[in-house]
């Protein structure tokens, strides 16, 4: 209930309500982009600063390695489930989204941990950055294999229009959001504590207020996608919740196996259980133009994202407490 009544979540609900009642409330796109860059810069720099204090031990490397493996592997399991109801390209695109991460969900989880005064490690930000791209590679691979095996539907004219791979790597590795996050992480490491103290009034103090404004816009956008949910069907709606929970539970088990703290376990669960609605869709539009964006964007943004920030975070936090992880 504390999370549900926290300002960031309430502003998200306000945005959704404003959209549903037909209000003219709107956040200009340039402002939204600026807010996104600020949040990524702030969380990346803070993570780098935390890394500069403690370095990377064996547990940190194991966590980052497990994150990369999970991001690459999870789309294959997701694809096997979705292929029964969707075309190959659509199933691959959805699988890629659910194999990657939602930076905003991760940031909201960090705000929750700060509110509860629960510590977390800086290398979790590195894990988030590392999980952006492997799922894109898996999604493209699955889509290409499916199209190769279904000549009657795709044909040489469609496969010829797909990107040759170079653009996919550029979109997934040099995507603006990924670049800012990784760059900020490195800046935080290099500048260390002295550098962080110099920018803390800008990077830390306004963070929660900026997050509220950003989530207000996300509420507006998510509510506008409600009409697309009916087209997705109950199977996909159920998958976008149940599938996210299953992956989040896997994250909790991995955190338990690695001996992570309670804060790190929550962040790992959110990384495993969230779905990308920005970076991966952008890469999929380039690499798999045959996939329908109204399916994979709607599932990730209008269903999984609200579920995670309203119910997923407190649910995983409760489970982690029951299991005694980090205790």
VONU-88743 format. One record per residue (C-alpha): residue in three letters; chain; z negated, y, x. Coordinates in steps of 0.1 Angstrom, whole numbers. Each point is the difference from the previous one (the first is absolute). Example, Ala and Ser with C-alpha at 12.3 -4.5 7.8 and 13.67 -1.06 7.14 Angstrom:
2
- ala / A / -78 / -45 / 123
- ser / A / 7 / 34 / 14
END
This chain:
327
- unk / A / 0 / 0 / 0
- unk / A / -6 / 23 / 29
- unk / A / 36 / -4 / 11
- unk / A / 14 / 3 / -35
- unk / A / -19 / 33 / -4
- unk / A / 9 / 14 / 35
- unk / A / 22 / 31 / 1
- unk / A / 31 / -17 / 16
- unk / A / 2 / -27 / -28
- unk / A / -7 / 26 / -27
- unk / A / 28 / 22 / 12
- unk / A / 23 / -30 / 0
- unk / A / -10 / -7 / -36
- unk / A / 5 / 37 / -8
- unk / A / 36 / -2 / 13
- unk / A / 8 / -31 / -20
- unk / A / -15 / 16 / -32
- unk / A / 20 / 32 / 6
- unk / A / 32 / -19 / 3
- unk / A / -6 / -22 / -30
- unk / A / -8 / 30 / -23
- unk / A / 32 / 18 / 12
- unk / A / -17 / 28 / 19
- unk / A / 21 / 22 / 23
- unk / A / -25 / -6 / 28
- unk / A / 19 / -6 / 32
- unk / A / -6 / -1 / 38
- unk / A / 31 / 13 / 19
- unk / A / 16 / -26 / 22
- unk / A / -2 / 21 / 32
- unk / A / -38 / 3 / -7
- unk / A / -3 / -38 / -5
- unk / A / 18 / -7 / 32
- unk / A / -23 / 24 / 18
- unk / A / -30 / -17 / -15
- unk / A / 13 / -34 / 11
- unk / A / 5 / 12 / 35
- unk / A / -34 / 15 / 2
- unk / A / -17 / -32 / -13
- unk / A / 19 / -22 / 25
- unk / A / -7 / 24 / 29
- unk / A / -37 / 2 / -9
- unk / A / -5 / -38 / -3
- unk / A / 21 / -8 / 30
- unk / A / -17 / 26 / 23
- unk / A / -35 / -11 / -12
- unk / A / 9 / -36 / 6
- unk / A / 12 / 8 / 35
- unk / A / -31 / 20 / 8
- unk / A / -21 / -30 / -11
- unk / A / 21 / -23 / 22
- unk / A / -6 / 23 / 30
- unk / A / -37 / -4 / -4
- unk / A / -2 / -38 / 0
- unk / A / 33 / -13 / 12
- unk / A / 16 / -32 / -12
- unk / A / -20 / -32 / 3
- unk / A / 11 / -36 / -7
- unk / A / -9 / 4 / -37
- unk / A / 21 / 31 / -3
- unk / A / 30 / -18 / 15
- unk / A / -5 / -30 / -22
- unk / A / -2 / 22 / -31
- unk / A / 32 / 19 / 8
- unk / A / 18 / -33 / 9
- unk / A / -11 / -16 / -33
- unk / A / 12 / 31 / -19
- unk / A / 35 / -2 / 16
- unk / A / 2 / -37 / -7
- unk / A / -11 / 5 / -36
- unk / A / 25 / 28 / -6
- unk / A / 28 / -22 / 12
- unk / A / -11 / -32 / -18
- unk / A / -12 / 12 / -34
- unk / A / 35 / 10 / -13
- unk / A / 11 / -37 / 4
- unk / A / -27 / -12 / -24
- unk / A / 6 / 29 / -24
- unk / A / 38 / -7 / 1
- unk / A / -5 / -36 / -9
- unk / A / -19 / 10 / -32
- unk / A / 23 / 28 / -10
- unk / A / 33 / -17 / 7
- unk / A / -4 / -20 / -33
- unk / A / 2 / 31 / -21
- unk / A / 20 / 25 / 22
- unk / A / 32 / 2 / 19
- unk / A / -2 / -6 / 37
- unk / A / 2 / 36 / 11
- unk / A / -25 / 12 / -27
- unk / A / -25 / -28 / 10
- unk / A / 4 / 9 / 37
- unk / A / -5 / 37 / -6
- unk / A / -32 / -6 / -21
- unk / A / -12 / -24 / 26
- unk / A / 5 / 25 / 28
- unk / A / -19 / 27 / -20
- unk / A / -30 / -24 / -5
- unk / A / 1 / -12 / 36
- unk / A / -3 / 36 / 13
- unk / A / -28 / 25 / -8
- unk / A / -8 / 31 / -20
- unk / A / -13 / 27 / 23
- unk / A / -14 / 20 / -30
- unk / A / -20 / -31 / -12
- unk / A / -13 / -4 / 36
- unk / A / -10 / 37 / 1
- unk / A / -17 / -3 / -33
- unk / A / -20 / -30 / 13
- unk / A / -10 / 21 / 30
- unk / A / -12 / 28 / -23
- unk / A / -21 / -27 / -19
- unk / A / -15 / -12 / 33
- unk / A / -9 / 35 / 11
- unk / A / -15 / 7 / -34
- unk / A / -22 / -32 / 3
- unk / A / -7 / 8 / 37
- unk / A / 15 / -33 / 11
- unk / A / 13 / -1 / 36
- unk / A / 35 / -13 / 8
- unk / A / 20 / -4 / 33
- unk / A / 28 / 22 / 12
- unk / A / 22 / -30 / 8
- unk / A / 3 / -5 / -38
- unk / A / 24 / 30 / 0
- unk / A / 20 / -17 / 27
- unk / A / 1 / -31 / -22
- unk / A / 14 / 21 / -29
- unk / A / 27 / 14 / 22
- unk / A / 10 / -34 / 13
- unk / A / 3 / -15 / -35
- unk / A / 27 / 25 / -11
- unk / A / 30 / -16 / 16
- unk / A / -3 / -38 / 2
- unk / A / 3 / -4 / -38
- unk / A / 33 / 20 / 1
- unk / A / 14 / -25 / 25
- unk / A / -11 / -29 / -22
- unk / A / 15 / 16 / -32
- unk / A / 33 / 6 / 16
- unk / A / 1 / -35 / 15
- unk / A / -7 / -15 / -34
- unk / A / 26 / 21 / -18
- unk / A / 27 / -8 / 25
- unk / A / -8 / -38 / -1
- unk / A / 1 / 1 / -38
- unk / A / 33 / 19 / -1
- unk / A / 15 / -23 / 25
- unk / A / -9 / -30 / -21
- unk / A / 14 / 15 / -32
- unk / A / 36 / 9 / 7
- unk / A / 10 / -1 / -36
- unk / A / -22 / 30 / -8
- unk / A / 0 / 21 / 31
- unk / A / 35 / -5 / 15
- unk / A / 12 / 15 / 33
- unk / A / 4 / 35 / -15
- unk / A / -37 / 3 / -7
- unk / A / -13 / -14 / 32
- unk / A / 23 / 22 / 19
- unk / A / -16 / 31 / -15
- unk / A / -34 / -10 / 13
- unk / A / -14 / 17 / 31
- unk / A / 6 / -18 / 32
- unk / A / -37 / 0 / 10
- unk / A / -2 / 30 / 23
- unk / A / -6 / 24 / -28
- unk / A / -27 / -23 / -14
- unk / A / -19 / 0 / 33
- unk / A / 3 / 38 / 2
- unk / A / -12 / 4 / -36
- unk / A / -29 / -23 / 4
- unk / A / -11 / 10 / 35
- unk / A / 10 / 37 / 1
- unk / A / -7 / 7 / -36
- unk / A / -17 / 34 / -2
- unk / A / -33 / -13 / -14
- unk / A / -2 / -28 / 25
- unk / A / 8 / 23 / 29
- unk / A / -26 / 26 / -10
- unk / A / -26 / -26 / -4
- unk / A / 6 / -18 / 33
- unk / A / 5 / 33 / 18
- unk / A / -33 / 14 / -14
- unk / A / -17 / -31 / 10
- unk / A / 12 / 3 / 36
- unk / A / -9 / 37 / 1
- unk / A / -35 / -8 / -12
- unk / A / -3 / -26 / 28
- unk / A / 13 / 23 / 27
- unk / A / -20 / 31 / -10
- unk / A / -32 / -19 / -6
- unk / A / -33 / 14 / -13
- unk / A / 6 / 35 / 14
- unk / A / 34 / 3 / -17
- unk / A / -14 / -13 / -33
- unk / A / -29 / 25 / 0
- unk / A / 26 / 28 / 4
- unk / A / 19 / -10 / -31
- unk / A / -27 / -16 / -21
- unk / A / -4 / 31 / -23
- unk / A / 36 / -4 / -10
- unk / A / 4 / -37 / 1
- unk / A / -33 / -12 / -15
- unk / A / -16 / 26 / -22
- unk / A / 29 / 6 / -24
- unk / A / 10 / -37 / -1
- unk / A / -16 / -9 / -34
- unk / A / 13 / 31 / -17
- unk / A / 36 / -7 / 12
- unk / A / -4 / -36 / -11
- unk / A / -9 / 12 / -35
- unk / A / 31 / 22 / -2
- unk / A / 22 / -28 / 13
- unk / A / -14 / -25 / -25
- unk / A / 5 / 24 / -28
- unk / A / 37 / -1 / 8
- unk / A / -1 / -38 / 3
- unk / A / -15 / -2 / -34
- unk / A / 29 / 21 / -14
- unk / A / 26 / -22 / 18
- unk / A / -16 / -33 / -10
- unk / A / -2 / 9 / -37
- unk / A / 36 / 10 / 0
- unk / A / 9 / -36 / 10
- unk / A / -18 / -15 / -30
- unk / A / 33 / -3 / -19
- unk / A / 14 / -22 / 28
- unk / A / -29 / -24 / -3
- unk / A / 12 / -14 / -33
- unk / A / 33 / -8 / 16
- unk / A / -17 / -18 / 28
- unk / A / -15 / -26 / -24
- unk / A / -34 / -15 / -2
- unk / A / 6 / -25 / 28
- unk / A / 6 / 27 / 25
- unk / A / -28 / 22 / -14
- unk / A / -24 / -29 / 4
- unk / A / 13 / -8 / 35
- unk / A / -5 / 36 / 12
- unk / A / -37 / -4 / -8
- unk / A / -7 / -37 / 6
- unk / A / 22 / -1 / 31
- unk / A / -18 / 31 / 14
- unk / A / -34 / -16 / -6
- unk / A / 9 / -33 / 16
- unk / A / 13 / 18 / 31
- unk / A / -31 / 22 / 0
- unk / A / -22 / -31 / -1
- unk / A / 19 / -14 / 29
- unk / A / -8 / 32 / 19
- unk / A / -37 / -5 / -8
- unk / A / 1 / -35 / 13
- unk / A / 18 / 10 / 32
- unk / A / -26 / 28 / 5
- unk / A / -28 / -26 / -5
- unk / A / 17 / -23 / 25
- unk / A / 3 / 28 / 26
- unk / A / -36 / 11 / -5
- unk / A / 9 / 36 / -10
- unk / A / -25 / 25 / -13
- unk / A / -2 / 7 / -37
- unk / A / 20 / 33 / 3
- unk / A / 27 / -17 / 20
- unk / A / 1 / -29 / -24
- unk / A / 6 / 23 / -29
- unk / A / 28 / 18 / 18
- unk / A / 17 / -33 / 10
- unk / A / -2 / -12 / -36
- unk / A / 16 / 32 / -12
- unk / A / 27 / -3 / 27
- unk / A / 8 / -36 / -11
- unk / A / -2 / 8 / -37
- unk / A / 19 / 33 / -3
- unk / A / 37 / 5 / -4
- unk / A / 23 / 26 / 16
- unk / A / 18 / 24 / -23
- unk / A / 13 / 25 / 26
- unk / A / 10 / -14 / 34
- unk / A / 12 / -35 / -11
- unk / A / 20 / 12 / -30
- unk / A / 17 / 25 / 22
- unk / A / 9 / -28 / 24
- unk / A / 11 / -23 / -28
- unk / A / 23 / 26 / -15
- unk / A / 17 / 1 / 34
- unk / A / 0 / -37 / 8
- unk / A / 2 / -17 / -34
- unk / A / 19 / 23 / -23
- unk / A / 5 / -29 / -24
- unk / A / -37 / 1 / -9
- unk / A / -11 / 20 / -31
- unk / A / -24 / 28 / 11
- unk / A / -14 / 3 / -36
- unk / A / -15 / -34 / 4
- unk / A / -16 / 0 / 35
- unk / A / -11 / 37 / -1
- unk / A / -14 / -3 / -35
- unk / A / -21 / -31 / 8
- unk / A / -14 / 15 / 32
- unk / A / -6 / 35 / -13
- unk / A / -8 / -2 / -37
- unk / A / -20 / -32 / -1
- unk / A / -13 / -12 / 34
- unk / A / -9 / 34 / 14
- unk / A / -22 / 11 / -30
- unk / A / -16 / -34 / -3
- unk / A / -10 / 1 / 37
- unk / A / -15 / 34 / 1
- unk / A / -18 / -4 / -34
- unk / A / -11 / -36 / 0
- unk / A / 11 / -17 / 33
- unk / A / -21 / 20 / 24
- unk / A / -33 / -4 / -18
- unk / A / 8 / -37 / -7
- unk / A / 7 / -8 / 36
- unk / A / -31 / 20 / 10
- unk / A / -22 / -21 / -24
- unk / A / 15 / -33 / 12
- unk / A / -6 / 10 / 37
- unk / A / -36 / 7 / -8
- unk / A / -4 / -33 / -19
- unk / A / 15 / -19 / 29
- unk / A / -23 / 19 / 25
- unk / A / 29 / 10 / 22
- unk / A / -12 / 24 / 27
- unk / A / -36 / -4 / -11
END
